[in-house]
Amino acid sequence: MSSLNIRDLPARASHFIPNLLERTWISVTSPRMVSAHHMPDEAFLAKFRLPDVAALLARGDTLAARQALGAHYRQRRTPTWPDPPNEIRDLRLNIHELSHEQLIALADSISEYHFVLGASPPTLTPEGTIAWGYSPTSDREWLWALNRHEWWVILGVAYARTGDERYTTAFVSIMLDWIAQNPPPIRRNERSPSWRLMEVGLRLRLSWLPCFALFQNSPVFTDTAKLTMLRSIYDHARFLMLFKTNRNHLLRESVGLACVSTYFPEFIEASRWRQIALARLDTALIQQVNRDGFHIEVSTGYQSLVIEEFQIAYDLLQSHHLTLPHQDLAAWLKRMYGAMAQLVRPDGAFPQVNDGIVFWDSAQLAEAGERFERDDWVYIGTGGCRGTLPAHTSIALTDAGLYVMRSDWTKDARYLLFDAGPYGGPHGHEDKLSIEVFAWGQAFIVDPGTYTYNRDDPFRVYFIGSQGHNTVLMDGKSQIRRWRKENLTPKTAPGDYATWITNSGFDYVSASYSEGYSQFRLDKPEQAVIIRDVIHTRRVLFVKPDYWLIVDELEASAPHCYQMLFHTAPEIVVRAGPDGRAILGTTPGAASLHLIPAGPHLGKFNWLKGCEDPIQGWYSPGWERKMPAATIAYERTSDSSTLLATLLYPCPAGQGGDQVSISPLRVSEEKGYAFVVLSNNGSDFLLFSPDSGVKRFGPYQSRGRIAVVRTDQHRNILSRFEWDGSEC
C-alpha cells in the first residue's frame, strides 16, 4: 500500500481542500469560538482546578506549573480512564480478532501513513505529512473518517502491549501535526472535514481520550506535547458546548461532551460541560425516541447506533454514580432494545430499513437481556438456547410504521416485514409499502440495503429510490417523499400509518401511498414532472402459519404502466414456473418461495441481475459493498385503476409448490374481492371487503371485512376467522 502525494493531485483536488470545501453556510448568529491555543500558558493552566498548579501559578512559576500538571495525569488514579474501543469500524476490524503479529503490522503501517480507510490510503503533503483536508475519493465520508482518528487507537494498543516508543513517537507526531493544521473554526461549520460536530464528539470518545490514557506514562509524550493535546481537548469540549446539531449527530456530540467532562474533571468548566451534555441527552430522549422505542429516523441502522450512544451514556453514568436530570435512561433503553427485538429475522439478522447498515446482530439482544433482566431478549439473541420464549410472535411498531408477521420463533419461522412508516429524514428511503420475506431458514425477498452515502455515486439514487425496494413503480417512476421539506425533519409522533389486525388465524395490514411519483433524484429538480393521480394501497394477509397474499390496489384517472418489484437475496436463483409464477430458491430441493399471480393479468414477468444501465438487480451487504442479486418485476398496463394480487407461498426443503394455485372469486353485489387458494392441505377461501354487510364468496358468506375460511381436501371447515372492522 502506498500513499498519494499532494503534488500528484488532479485538478478536481480543489473541491476537497478545506479552505475551498468550507465555502458553505456558516451561522452568523452562533457564538464565537476562541481557541485555547491563543492563550498564554498561565491563562490556560488556570483553567484547571488543581491546588498544586494554582499555587505554582500564584508564585509566577509557569514552568513548574506545567510540570505539576503533567505529573498529576501520570499519577492520577481516579477517575479511571476509559478502555479503548474493541471495534475500529473505520478500519473494519475488531482488535480482539487480530493476532499480535497482525496488530503490530497494522501499527507499523499507520506509523508510516500506509493504512487504508475504505479502499483508499491518505494523501501526503510535500513535507511527508497527512493532507488532512484532501479526500482521494469523491465521498466526504472518507474525509470525516480520516479526521475521526479512530485509527490512532491501534498505535495506543500496540504501545500498551509492547512498550515500543516508536508508536508513541508516531502518535505524538500525528497528533501535533493535526492540531497545527486544523484549528477550530470560529463558528459551527458542518462542512468542515475536521470540525463537523459529530466528528468532534466521536473523536473525543473513540480516540483522543483513550489515546491520552494509553500514552500518558510514556516519556515521549512529554509535558509540552501533553499540554498541547490538553489545549485541543479543551477546544473540543468548548466547541461542543457552544454548538450543537440534531438527531443522531446530537447524541454523539453529547456523549463526547459527557465523556470529556467526566474523564477530565480537573477542568474548571467540566461540571458545566457535563450539565449541558446530560441535559441534551435528557431532551433527546423525548424529542427523538417514539413511545414504541423506535428512533425518529426509522432506520434499523440508526436505531442500533442510537441504542449504542445511549448505552454508552448509561454505562458512563452508572460507573460514575450519575443520572440524567429527568428521564429514566434505563427505561428508555428497554423500549429501544425491545423495538429491535421485535424486528429480528429468524436467522438473527436485522432487516435493512432505510439507511439500515446494522453493525451488530441479535447477540447484542442477549447481552441487553442479561443486563436488563429480559429473558425473552436472551431467548431471541441466543436463538432459543437460553432464556424464555417471547409471548408474542406478530407485532406492530405503530410509531415507526413497521409491522412483523411471524409464525413462531424457530429458525424455520415464516416472517414478513411490512414498512408503512414515515420517511425518517435524510436517511430515509422511498420504501413505503415495501416488504421483506424470510421462511424455512432462507431469506427470499430483502431490502437491498444502503451501499454508500456518496451523492455523486448513481448507486446512491438506486438504493434510496423505489426502484431499490419491494413496492410498485408507476410508469417506471419512484415515490418522492424526500422532496417534501417536512419529511427531512422528522419528529416524534403517535403513529397511525396502517390498519393492523392480529389473531390466532391471520394477520392483516394495509396502508396507502398518495404523495406522487416522478423520476427520482436526491434533490427535487426545478422542472420536476410529478404524477399525482395514483393512490397505491397495499394489503397483506398472513394465513397462519403458511403463506401470505398481497393485494395491490392502484387507483388512477389515466392509463399507467405498473411494475411490482421483488428484490431477492443474492444467493437466490429465480426460475419461471407455470401460470406466470416465479420460483425462488438456492439449489434444487432447497426451501423455496413461489410468487403466484392471482389471474392472467400478471402472467408475464422478468428479472434483472447486476444491470448498470439502468441500474437494477443489486444487493449491498454493508458499507461500500454491493453484489448482483435478482430483481423480479411483474408488469401491467391499465387504462385506469387496477388490482394486482400475488400469493407468496413458502415451501420447506424437499417439498415443491407446484400444486399450489390461487384463483379470484366473485363477491356478491361486488362488495370487495375474494380468492381461493388450493394446496395439498385443502382449500382456503379469503375475503376482502370495504363494509360489514352480508356477502357471499364461493360457498360461504360473511359479514366480515376480512374473512378466512380454511377447509380440508373434502371441503370440511377446519377453521374460520373474521374481522368486522372493529378495533382490536
N, C-alpha and C positions, 0 to 999 in steps of 0.2 A: 504494500500500500504506500502510495506516495502522496504528498500534499501538493496542492497547486500553489503557485506563486502569484502574487497580485500583479506582477509585471505582465503576466500572461492572460489577464482578464480580457474577455471580449468587450465590445462596445457596450453591450447591454449591462455591464457591471455597474454602471452609474445608477441603475434602478435599485440596487441593493446596498449602496453605501449609505451609512446612516444620515449624513447631513442632507442627502437628497431624498432618501426614503421618508424622512420626517417632514416633508412638505405636506402636511395634513392638518386636520383640525386640532388646535390646541386651545384649551379653555382659557379665556381671558378673565374669567370671574373666579377661578380657583385660587387658593393661597399660593404663595411663592415659596419654593424650596430653596434653602440656603445650605450648601454642603458643609459638613464638619471639616472637610479638608481645607477650608478657608480660615479656620480658627487657629490661633496660635496654640502651642502645646498647653500652656497653663489654662487657657479657656476651655479646651476640650477635656483636660484632666479634671476640671471642676465639675464635669458632667457625671462623675462617679460619686456614689455615696460610700466612700471608703475612708475611715478616720486616718489611717496612716498616710494615704495620698493627700488628704486635705491638710494634715499637719505639715507635711513637707512643702506643699504649695504655699502655706501661710508663712513659712520661713524663706520662701523665694527659691527653693532648691528644686527646680523643674526636672532636672536630670534624675535626681533621686526619686522624685515622684513617679517618673516614667518607670524606673526600675522597680519601685514598690508595686506598681500596677501589674507589671509582668510577673513578679513573684507571687502576687495574690492569685493569679489564674493558675500558676504552676502548683500552688499549694492547696487550692480550693477543693473541698470535698462535698460541700452542699451548696446549691442543689447539684445533684448528679447530672452528668452530661447525657445528651440523647445518643442512643445507639445509631450507627449508620444504617441506612436502608439496605435490606437484603436484595430487593429487586431494583435494578437500574434499567428503567423502561426505555430511556433514550438510547441505550446500547442494546436493548432487547436481551438482557441476561439477568440471571439470579446469581449473586455472589456465592451462595451456598452450593450451587451446582458446578462451580469452577474448581478444577484441581489446583493445587498450589502452583504447578507449572503454568497453567493457563492464566491464573491471576497475575503472576509475575510477568509473563509475556505481554499481557494487556497493559499492565502498569508501565512497562518499558516503552511500549508503543505510544502511550499517552505522553510520557516524558519527552518523547521526540516529536510529538504532534502528528503521529502517523496512525490516528484512530479514525473510525468511520461512524458517522451518525446517519441513520437511514442507509443510503447507499453511497454517501459522499464523504471524503475527508475534508478537514478545514483548509481554507486557503491561507497561505503565509504572506506576510509583508516582505518587502525587500530586506528588512532587518532580521528576518527569520522568525518573527513572532506571529501569533494568530491574528488574522484580519477579522476582528470581532463583528464588524458590520457588513461583511460580504457573505452572500449565500451562493454556493456553486450550483444551486438549483433555482427554479422559479417559485419554489414553495417556501413561504415565510415561516412555516412550522419548523423547518430545518434550522433557521437562524435563531428562533426562540429556544430551540433545544440546545443549541451551542451555548447560549447565554444563560441557561438554567444551571449549568456547571454540575449536573448530576454525575458526570464522568470524573469529576475531581475525587469522588469517594473511593474510586479504585486506587488512586495514589495513597489515600489515607489508610485503607485496609492493608495494602501492600507494606506500608511503613510499619503499621501495628504488628504485622506478622513477622517482619524481617529485621526491623530496626535500621534498614538501609537508608542512609541520609540522602541518597540520590533522589528518592521520592519526595523528601521534604524540599530539597533544592528545586525540583521541578514545580512542586506546588507553590512555593513562595514566589518563584519567578512568574508563573502563570497568573497567580492572584494579583501580584503587584502590577503586572502589565495590564490586566483587565481594569483595575481601579484607575490607573493612569489614563487609559484610553476611553473610559466610559464614565465620566462624571454624571451625576444625576441631572436631569433637566429641571428647569426652574418650575415647570408646571407639568401636570399629567399629560402624557402623550402615549396613547395606546398603540401607535405605530412604531414606537421606538423598539429596535431589536434587542436592546439591553435593559430597558426600564419599563417595559409593559408591566403593569401592576401585578398580574398573575405570576409572571416570572420572578418578580421581586419576592413575593411570598414563598413561592416554591423554592427559589434559590436558598433562602434562609433555612427552610426546614430540611431540604433534601441534601444540601451540600455544604453551605457555609458553616452552620452550627456544628454538624458532625465533624467537618474537617478541622475546625478550630480545636475541637476536643481531641481529635486523633493526633494532631501535630503539636499540641500545646507544650509538651515537655521536650521537644527537640531543640537542641542548641542552634540549629539552623533557622528555626522560626524565632528570630531574635526579637527583643523587646521593641525595636524600631519597626520591624515587619508586623509584629502583633498590634502595635498601636495604629499602624496604617489600616490594618484589617478592621480593628475596632471602630475607627472613624467611619469606615464604609458600612459596617454593621449598624452603626448609629444612623447613618444616612438612610439605609434600608428601612429601619423602623420609623424614622421621621416621615419618609415618603409614604409608607403605608398608613401612617396616622393621618396625614394631611389629605390623602386622596383615596378614592375607592371607586369600584365599578359596580357590577351587579351579577346576579345569577351565580353559576358555579365559580366564576372568577373571584367573586367577592368572598366566597368561602375559603379559597386557597390563600387569598390575601390575608384574611382574618386569622386563619390558623398560623400563617407565618408570623404575623404580629404577636399572636398569643405565645408562640414558641420563643421568640427573641425576648419578650418581656419576662418570661418565666426562667429561661436559662441564663439571662444576663440581668438579674435583679439589681446589680450594682449601679446600673444607670439610674440617675435621679428620676428620669421620666418613665421608668419601667412600669410603675404602678398605673400611670395614666395610659400607657400603651395597652396594658392588659385590660383595663376597664373598657377602652374603646373596642378592642378585639372581641371581648366577650359580649358586649352589648350588640355588636354587629351580628355575631353568631346567633344570639338570642332572637333578634329581629328576623334574621334569615329563616329560622325555622317556621315562623308564622307566614312570612311572605313568599317562601319558596317551596314548601312541602305541603301537599294537599292532605286532607283528612284521611285518605286511603293509604297514605305513606309514600305516594309517588311524587317525585320532583316535577316542577312545572315544565321542564323541558321534554318530558315524556320520552326519554331515551333510556334504554336499558344500560347503555354505556355510561351515560352521565348519572344515572341512578346509582350505579356502583361507585362512581367517582365521588358523588356527594356523600354516600354512606362512608366511604373511606375518610373523607375530610372530617365529618362529624365524629367518626370513631377515633381518629387521631386526637381531636379536641377532647373527646370524652376521656380517653386514656390519660392525656396530659392533665386534665382537671382532677381526675381520680388520684393520680400519683402525687399531686401537689395539694390535695385537700381543698379544691376549689369547686365552685359551681357557677352555672350561668346565672345572670341576675334574676330571671323569672321562670324560664322554661325548664322542664324536666327532660334533659337531653336523653337519658336512658329510655324514657317512654317514647320519644320521637324516633330513636334508633330502632326500637322494636317494630314500630309501624313500617319503617323503611325496609328493614330486613324482611318483614312479613310480606311486603309487596313483591319483593324479588322471589321469595319462596313460592308464591302463587304462580309465578311465570315460568319457573324452571321446567325444561323439557324432560322427558323420561330418560334421556341419555346424560343428564346432569349439566347440559349446556343451557345457555340463555338465548332467546331469540334476539336478533339484531334490530331492535325497533329504533327508527330514526338513526342519528349518528350513534349506532349501538355497538361500538367496539368495547366489549366487556373484558377487563383484564383479570377477572377471577371467575372460578367456576363454583359449582354447588358445594365444594368442600368448605368454602367460606361460610356457608349457611350452617354447617355442622359446628364450626368454631363459634359462630354467633349464638347458636343454640346452647352450647355449653356455657357460654358467658352469661346469657340472659335466661337460662333455665327453660328453654323451649325445646322439649323433646321431639316435637313434630319437625322442627328445623333440622335437628340431628338426624332424624329418620330420612328426610329428604336429602340432606347433604352427604349421607353415607350410603345412599341407595338402599335403605332398609336394613342395613347391617346392625345399626343401633338406633335407639330412640323409640318413639311412639308413632304409629300410623296416623297421619293427619285426619282430622274429622271430615274435611271437605275434599271434593275432587274438582268439580267445575266451580269457577269463581268469577266474580266481576270486580274489577278495579274501576269503579264508576267515575272517579275524578280524572283518572288517566285515560278512560275510554278504552280499556283493554279487557277482553273477555276470553277466558280459557275454558274450553270444553275438554274434559279429561275423563277417561273411563275408569282409571284406577291409578295406583302409584307404583306399579311394576315397570320394568324396563320395556315391556311389550305394550304399554298403555297406548290407547288411541288418544291423540292430543291435537287440538286445533286452537290456534290463537287468532282472534278477530280484533282488528285495530280500527276503532271508530273515534279515536281521541282527537284532541285539539292539535294544532300544528306544532307547538312546542318551541317556537323561536328559531334563531339562526341554525340550530342543529336539527331542525325538523325536515322531514321528507314528505313528498306528495304521495302518501300511502294510505289515504282514507279508504276504509273498507277492505284493506289488504288482509291476507290470511297467511298462516304457516300451518303445515300438517306433518305430524310425526306419528308413526304407527308400527307396531310389531318390530321394535328395535331399529327402525330406519327413519331418518329424516327424508321426506319426499319433496315437499314444497316449502321453500325457505325465503326469507328476506335476503336479497343478495348482499347486503352489508353497506359499507361506507367507503372503503378503499383509501380516499385522500381528502384533505381539506384544500388542496391546491385549486384555486378558482380558475387558473389558466389551463388546467387539465380537462379535456372534454369528458373524461370519465366521471368527474365530479357532478356534472349535469346529469349523466346517465343514472348514477347511483342515487341521486336525490329525486329525480323526476318519476312520474307514474310509470314510465316505461321500464323502470327498475323495480317494480313492485307487482304484487299479485292482485291487481284490480283491473278495471276496464278502461281502455283508451277510447276516446271518441274522435273519429277521423284521424287517428294516429296522434292525437294531442293529449296533453297531460293535464292533471289538476294544477291549479295555480294559487294555492293558498298563500304561498310565500310572498306573493305580490301585494298582499294586504298588510299595511304597516302595523296594524294592531296584532297581527299574528307573529310578528318578530319580537314582541314584548309580552310574553305570556305572564299570567298572574294566577294565583290560587283561585279556585272557584269550584263550587259543588258541581259535579258532572251530571249531565242529562243528555248524553250523546247517543244512547241506543235504548231499544226495548230489550230487556233481558229476562228470560224465564228459565228456571232450572227446577227439575223434579226428578223422580226416580226413573221416569220413562224417556224423557228427552230434555235437551237444552235447546233454547231458541234465542237468537239475537237478530236484530235488524236495525239498520241505520241508513242515513242518506247523505249524499254529497250534492250540493247545488250551487257551488261558488264559481262555476265556469271552467272552460277548457281553452288551452292555447298551446302554441309551440313553446315548450318550457325553456326558460333561461333563469339564471340565478337572480338577475335584476330585471325588472319589468321594462321591456323596450318601449320607447316613446310611441311607436306606431303599432303597438301590440293589437292583434285581432283576437278578441275573446268571444267565444261562443257560449252563450248563457242560456240557451233554450233546452238544455238537457239536465234532468234530475235523475241521478243514479241511486236506487235503493237496493241494498243487498240484504237478503235474508239467509241465515244459515240455520239449518235444523240438524241437530245431532240425535239420531235414533240410537239410543244407548244399548249396548256398548259398541255397535257395529260400524256405522257409517254416517256420512254427512250428505245433506242435499243443500246445494247453494242455488238460490233463485235471485237473479239479477233483473230488476225492473228498470227500464230506461224510458223515461217519459220525455218526449220531444215533439216539436211542432214542425219539424222539417226532416228530410232524409239525412241519415248519417250512417257511417260505417263504424261498427263497434268491434274492438279486439279485446277479448278476455284473456289475460296473461296468467301463466303459471310458471314461476321460476323454480327450477329443481336444484337439489343439492348436486355438487359437481360429480359425485360418483354415480349418479343416476343415469341409466340408459333408457331412452324412450322408444317404444315400439307402437306401431299403428295396429289397432285391433278392429274387429267388425263394428259396424254401426257408428263410425266416427269416434270410437273411443281411443284414448291414449293410455298405454300401459307403461307404468313407471316401475323400474326395478334396477337392481345392480347386476345380478347374474341369473341365469335360468334356475328356477326352483327357489330363489330367494323371496323374501317378502315383497309384495307388490302393491301398487295403488292404481286402481282403474278410474280414469276420468271418463264418465259416460254421459253424453248429452241426452237430454230428455226430448227426443223428437228430431226430425230430419233437418231442422233449421241450423243445427250446429254439426252437420255431417262432415265438414271439412276442417282440417286443422293442419298446421305445420309447426316445425320447431327450428330454432336457430341456436347456434352454439359458437361462441368465440368470434362473433362478427364485429368488425370495426367500422363499416360503412353500410348501413347505420350501425351504431354501437348497440349490440344486443347479445344476450347469452353469456353473462359473466357473473362470477361469484367472488366476493372478497372475504377471505377467512381472517383478515387482520389488517393492520396499518400498512399501507403501500404494497399490499399483496393482492393479486387477483388471478383468477384462473377461469378457463371456459366452463360453462355449465349450461345445459339445455334450457331454453325458454320456450314453452308451448304457447301458441296463440290460436285461439278459436275466433273466427271472424264471421260477422254477419252484417249485411247491409239491410236497412229497414226504411220504409217510407216515412215512418214517424216513430211512435212508441213501439217498444218490443219487450219481450220477456225471454230470458235465457236461463235454463235450468240445467244444472250439472250435478250428477251423482259422483261423490268421491267415496269409493268403496275399497278399503284396505284389506289385503289378504295375507295371512301368515305364510311363512316359508312352507313350501310343499303343497300349497293349496291355490289353485287357479281361480280366476274370477270370470271366466268366460260364460258361466251360466247366469251371471247377474245381469239384469236388464232393468230399464225404467221406461215407463210409458205415461203420457198425460191422460188424465181422466176428465170427463165433463162434470162440471158442478152445476146443480140445478139453479136456474134463474141467473146463471153467470155470477154467482156470489163468491168469486175467488177462483182458485185453481187447485187441482189435485193431481196426484201421481200414484201409480202402483209400482212398487219395487219388487221384482221377483228374484229369488235366490233358492239355493238348495234347502234353506231353512223354511221356506214358505213365501207368503205374500204380505207385504206391508202397504197399507193404504194411508196416504199422507194428504192432509188438507190444509190450505192456507186461505183465510177468508178475512175480508175487511169488517165483518159485523158478526154479531152473535145470534143472528136469525137461523132458523132451521134450513139446512141444505143437504142435498143428497150427493154423494160421490161414490161411484161404484155401487156395491151392495149395501152401503152404510149411510147413515145420516147423522148429523151432529149440529149442535148449537155453538160449537167451539170456534174460535178464531184460528186456533191451531188444534189439529186432531191427528193422533197416530193410532192406527188400529193394526196390530200385529197378529197374523194368523199362521197356522202351520200349513203343511202341504195339502191338507184336506179342508182348508178354509175354516178350521176351528179357531175361534178367537183365543189368542194366548194372553194378550194384554191390550188395554185401551186407555189412552191418556188424552185429556183435552185441556185447553186453556181458553177461558171465556173472555179474556181481555181485562179481567180484574187484576189489581196489583198483587204480587206475590211476596 
